[in-house]
Amino acid sequence: MLAMFVEALGYQVIIEHSSKRALERAMHEALDVCLLDIGLPDMDGNELARRLRSQLEKSQCVLIAVTGYGQDADQKNTLAAGFDHHLIKPVDAKKLASILAQIKSD
């Protein structure tokens, strides 16, 4: 659903269901934004964000956590892992659209 929403806003969307595959893809493609779930089975989203940040250190890629974890400690953990934004499920569509519009205008 989230991918369809983002596409409806006019953005190109690529979906990966594996953290390892996402890392591989990020090495070969220029990414503007990554929306990452925190509760991933093969590698949690915070670890994926840390690896993406180290891999994309020269990139301006914006990382957005999309998660059911919304406590203060969870938000601190995502920021420490390198996320730029922390959105709690169900995602506020207006907030996500606003973040994406801001990124597009930068």
Stockholm file with secondary structure:
# STOCKHOLM 1.0

chainA/1-106         MLAMFVEALGYQVIIEHSSKRALERAMHEALDVCLLDIGLPDMDGNELARRLRSQLEKSQCVLIAVTGYGQDADQKNTLAAGFDHHLIKPVDAKKLASILAQIKSD
#=GR chainA/1-106 SS CHHHHHHHTTCCCCCCSCHHHHHHHHHHSCCSEEEEESCCSSSCHHHHHHHHHHHTTTSCCEEEEEESCCSHHHHHHHHHHTCSEEEESSCCHHHHHHHHHHHHHC
#=GC SS_cons         CHHHHHHHTTCCCCCCSCHHHHHHHHHHSCCSEEEEESCCSSSCHHHHHHHHHHHTTTSCCEEEEEESCCSHHHHHHHHHHTCSEEEESSCCHHHHHHHHHHHHHC
//
